[in-house]
Amino acid sequence: MSAYAEYRVPERKKMDYLDTKGRIFDVQRYSIHDGPGIRTIVFLKGCVLRCRWCCNPESQEFRIQTMKVQGKDKIIGRDVTVREMIELVEKDRPYYYRSGGGLTLSGGECLCQPEFSRDLLRAAKERGIHTAIESMACAPYEHIEMLLPYLDMYLMDIKHTNPAKHKEFTGRSNERMMENARKTALSGKTDLIIRVPVIPTFNDTVEEIQGIAGFASTLPGVKKIHLLPYHRLGQDKYDGLGREYFLDGILPPSNEKMETLKKAVHAVCGLDCQIGG
């Protein structure tokens, strides 16, 4: 059985695509991150990676969970339809129009629920709403192809160029992600921005960041790279889930460090580089 099988929601024949079901764990409205303008971010359940620094560990399991939040049990995860979610997204249409914003799918990994992601993006596009996904591209490329006709912007994480170190810190090697980055770029069907979570002890050296920047510069049409500094905002969630946080004691990179890495990107390629995204 495919590692993705448990995440996929079978489509019923002759079903209205607005009735496609998916599983989410949060919705963030009025966001100014993860895409241009003011956005609504829908966080989907399920991920095949286990990044040591993940700030949404409650997203990793597809199953509905219970997590302790301020000493109380909180149910994490609920099943929704595309129809339900697009009605919520449309409530903020005036903000999208004025700011150039729209809908972003995040997670977890939205490609673990490809039918739901495709149909929610389709619903937004048919209503004239800008669409984006924040994704690690750790999925069969066919899942990405399903989304491309309805996708305006792909915010794609590239974490490292070394397969062994990538596997050590995320649980999986990086060959599939890098190949998917090439295929997506070559398709020319969406704006592709490369994003790099800058994680001390993992990829925060000049050489490692330049390796990623060098790879990004080979992707046709890619003009931007975002460096996202590590933070510990999700650390308490691990306690709430009864899990160990493997980067305990690791401090976020300083502003000076991030500026050094930004200059390192500019030294090897002509991509527009910014800190944060």
VENTAWO-V8680 format. One record per backbone hydrogen bond with DSSP energy under -0.5 kcal/mol. NH is the residue of the N-H (numbers start at 1). CO is the residue of the C=O. Records with the same first field share a line. If there is no record, write none. Layout:
NH = CO + CO
//
This chain:
5 = 2
7 = 4
8 = 4 + 5
10 = 8
15 = 12
19 = 16
20 = 17
22 = 80
24 = 78
25 = 43
26 = 43
28 = 41
29 = 27
31 = 39
34 = 277
35 = 277
39 = 31
40 = 102
41 = 28 + 39
42 = 40 + 104
43 = 26 + 41
44 = 42 + 106
45 = 23
46 = 59
47 = 60
50 = 170
52 = 169
54 = 51
59 = 56
60 = 57
61 = 57
65 = 76
67 = 74
68 = 240
69 = 72
72 = 69
74 = 67
76 = 65
77 = 75
78 = 24
80 = 22
82 = 20
83 = 18
85 = 81
86 = 82
87 = 83
88 = 84
89 = 85
90 = 86
91 = 87 + 88
92 = 89
93 = 90
95 = 92
96 = 92
97 = 93
98 = 94
99 = 95
100 = 96
101 = 96
102 = 38
103 = 130
104 = 40
105 = 132
106 = 42
109 = 46
112 = 109
113 = 110
114 = 111
117 = 113
118 = 114
119 = 115
120 = 116
121 = 117
122 = 118
123 = 119
124 = 120
125 = 121
126 = 122
127 = 123 + 124
128 = 125
129 = 124
130 = 101
132 = 103
133 = 153
134 = 105
135 = 133 + 155
139 = 137
143 = 140
144 = 140
145 = 141
146 = 142
147 = 143 + 144
148 = 144
149 = 145
150 = 147
151 = 148
152 = 131 + 150
153 = 131
154 = 191
155 = 133 + 153
156 = 154 + 193
157 = 135 + 155
158 = 195
163 = 161
166 = 162
167 = 163
168 = 164
169 = 165
170 = 166
171 = 167
178 = 174
179 = 175
180 = 176
181 = 177
182 = 178
183 = 179
184 = 180
185 = 181
186 = 182
187 = 183
188 = 184 + 185
189 = 184
191 = 152
193 = 154 + 191
194 = 224
195 = 156
196 = 226
197 = 195
198 = 196 + 228
199 = 197
200 = 198
202 = 199
203 = 199
204 = 199
209 = 205
210 = 206
211 = 207
212 = 208
213 = 209
214 = 210
215 = 211
216 = 212
217 = 213
218 = 215
219 = 216
220 = 218
222 = 219
223 = 192
225 = 272
226 = 194
227 = 274
228 = 196 + 226
229 = 227
230 = 198
235 = 232
237 = 234
238 = 234 + 235
239 = 235
240 = 236
241 = 237
242 = 238 + 239
243 = 238
246 = 244
248 = 245
250 = 247
258 = 254
259 = 255
260 = 256
261 = 257
262 = 258
263 = 259
264 = 260
265 = 261
266 = 262
267 = 263
268 = 264 + 265
269 = 265
272 = 223
274 = 225
276 = 227 + 274
//
